[in-house]
Amino acid sequence: MASPGLIDSRLGVGTLKLGTSPTLTDYSFQVANCALEPDISDEDGTPTLAVPDPAPLATVAWNLTGTVIQDFTGGPTSFLNFLMDNALAEKDFEFVPDTDDGTKFSGKVQIRPAPIGGDAGVQITSDFELPVVGQPTRTDGTTTASASRAPSKAS
């Protein structure tokens, strides 16, 4: 079987939605960075007479992380206010890194507030980290659009 070659995946134009399915609120216009990050914990296995050198016992947890432009004056449409108002609640999420491809990651996250405020007189951002409850689900899209992208060239 022939190798499919390199597919140059890029973030954006994409979406990040949070809320309660089927009605999720799209916060994409505020998201400057978004990722699903694995958190792998492992410990040494217990050696036995039959298996003196066991493989590590590993578990994988996921976090939905990113950076958003602060919008604390945005009322109910504010990402930061949503995080504050729903602190520690479990909410649905849907993350589509590139809408041309359509690959989607979804599941539930535990909502955690993010910092509000910062330096005066400049656009301020907040980093967020929302633990995924269980495992995220991946729905594969097409790779046609991503595969046809040419890398940008410096002038």
C-alpha positions as CSV (number, residue, x, y, z in Angstrom):
1,M,0.0,0.0,0.0
2,A,1.4,3.4,-1.0
3,S,1.9,6.1,1.6
4,P,-0.6,9.0,1.3
5,G,2.2,11.5,1.7
6,L,2.3,14.5,4.0
7,I,-0.9,16.4,4.7
8,D,-0.1,19.9,5.9
9,S,-2.8,20.4,8.6
10,R,-3.3,24.0,9.7
11,L,-5.6,25.4,12.4
12,G,-8.3,27.7,11.1
13,V,-10.8,28.6,9.8
14,G,-12.3,26.4,12.6
15,T,-14.8,26.5,15.4
16,L,-15.0,26.0,19.1
17,K,-18.5,25.5,20.6
18,L,-19.5,25.0,24.2
19,G,-22.8,24.5,25.9
20,T,-25.6,21.9,26.1
21,S,-26.3,19.8,22.9
22,P,-28.0,20.4,20.6
23,T,-27.6,24.1,21.2
24,L,-23.9,25.0,21.5
25,T,-22.6,28.5,21.5
26,D,-19.8,29.3,19.0
27,Y,-16.9,31.2,20.6
28,S,-14.6,30.9,17.6
29,F,-14.4,34.7,17.1
30,Q,-12.5,35.0,20.4
31,V,-10.2,31.9,20.2
32,A,-6.6,32.7,19.3
33,N,-5.3,29.2,20.1
34,C,-7.1,25.9,20.7
35,A,-5.8,22.3,21.3
36,L,-6.8,19.0,22.7
37,E,-3.8,18.0,24.8
38,P,-3.2,14.5,26.1
39,D,-2.0,14.1,29.7
40,I,-0.4,10.7,30.1
41,S,0.2,9.4,33.6
42,D,2.2,6.2,34.1
43,E,3.7,4.2,36.9
44,D,6.0,1.2,36.9
45,G,4.2,-2.1,36.7
46,T,4.7,-4.5,39.6
47,P,7.3,-7.2,38.7
48,T,6.2,-10.8,39.3
49,L,8.0,-14.1,38.9
50,A,6.2,-14.6,35.6
51,V,6.7,-11.0,34.3
52,P,9.9,-9.6,35.9
53,D,9.9,-6.5,33.7
54,P,6.3,-5.4,33.1
55,A,5.3,-2.6,30.9
56,P,4.3,0.7,32.6
57,L,0.7,1.1,33.7
58,A,-0.4,4.2,31.7
59,T,-3.6,6.2,31.6
60,V,-4.5,9.0,29.1
61,A,-6.6,12.0,30.1
62,W,-7.4,14.9,27.8
63,N,-7.6,18.7,28.3
64,L,-9.2,21.2,25.9
65,T,-6.8,24.2,26.1
66,G,-6.3,27.5,24.5
67,T,-6.1,31.3,24.5
68,V,-9.0,33.6,24.1
69,I,-9.2,37.4,23.6
70,Q,-10.7,38.7,26.9
71,D,-14.3,39.9,26.7
72,F,-15.4,40.4,30.3
73,T,-17.8,43.2,29.2
74,G,-19.6,40.9,26.7
75,G,-22.5,39.9,28.9
76,P,-24.0,36.5,28.3
77,T,-22.1,36.0,25.0
78,S,-18.7,36.4,26.8
79,F,-16.5,33.3,26.8
80,L,-15.0,34.4,30.1
81,N,-18.4,35.0,31.7
82,F,-19.6,31.6,30.4
83,L,-16.6,30.0,32.2
84,M,-17.4,31.9,35.4
85,D,-21.1,31.3,35.3
86,N,-20.7,27.5,34.7
87,A,-17.7,26.8,36.9
88,L,-17.3,23.1,37.6
89,A,-20.3,22.1,35.5
90,E,-20.0,19.5,32.8
91,K,-20.8,20.9,29.3
92,D,-20.6,19.6,25.8
93,F,-17.9,20.8,23.4
94,E,-17.2,20.6,19.7
95,F,-13.8,21.6,18.3
96,V,-13.3,21.7,14.5
97,P,-9.7,22.7,13.8
98,D,-10.4,23.3,10.0
99,T,-13.9,23.6,8.6
100,D,-12.6,22.8,5.1
101,D,-11.6,19.4,6.2
102,G,-14.4,18.9,8.8
103,T,-12.6,16.7,11.3
104,K,-14.4,17.2,14.6
105,F,-13.5,16.5,18.2
106,S,-16.4,16.4,20.7
107,G,-17.3,15.3,24.1
108,K,-17.8,16.8,27.6
109,V,-15.5,19.1,29.5
110,Q,-15.6,20.3,33.1
111,I,-15.8,24.1,33.0
112,R,-13.1,26.0,34.8
113,P,-12.9,29.8,35.1
114,A,-10.0,31.6,33.4
115,P,-8.1,34.8,34.4
116,I,-9.8,38.2,33.9
117,G,-7.8,41.4,33.6
118,G,-4.1,42.1,32.9
119,D,-2.0,44.9,31.5
120,A,-3.7,48.3,31.0
121,G,-4.2,49.7,27.5
122,V,-3.5,46.6,25.4
123,Q,-5.6,43.8,24.1
124,I,-5.5,41.1,26.8
125,T,-5.9,37.4,26.5
126,S,-6.6,34.5,28.9
127,D,-5.4,31.0,28.8
128,F,-7.9,28.3,29.6
129,E,-7.7,24.6,30.4
130,L,-10.8,22.5,30.6
131,P,-10.5,18.8,31.5
132,V,-12.3,16.4,29.2
133,V,-14.7,14.1,31.0
134,G,-13.9,10.6,29.7
135,Q,-12.4,10.5,26.2
136,P,-13.0,12.8,23.3
137,T,-14.7,11.5,20.2
138,R,-13.1,12.1,16.8
139,T,-15.2,12.3,13.6
140,D,-13.0,12.2,10.6
141,G,-13.6,14.7,7.8
142,T,-12.0,14.7,4.4
143,T,-8.4,15.5,3.8
144,T,-8.8,16.8,0.2
145,A,-8.6,20.5,1.1
146,S,-5.7,20.1,3.5
147,A,-3.7,17.9,1.2
148,S,-3.9,20.4,-1.6
149,R,-2.6,23.3,0.4
150,A,0.8,24.5,-0.7
151,P,3.1,25.8,2.1
152,S,3.5,29.6,2.1
153,K,6.7,31.0,0.8
154,A,8.7,33.8,2.4
155,S,9.2,36.8,0.2
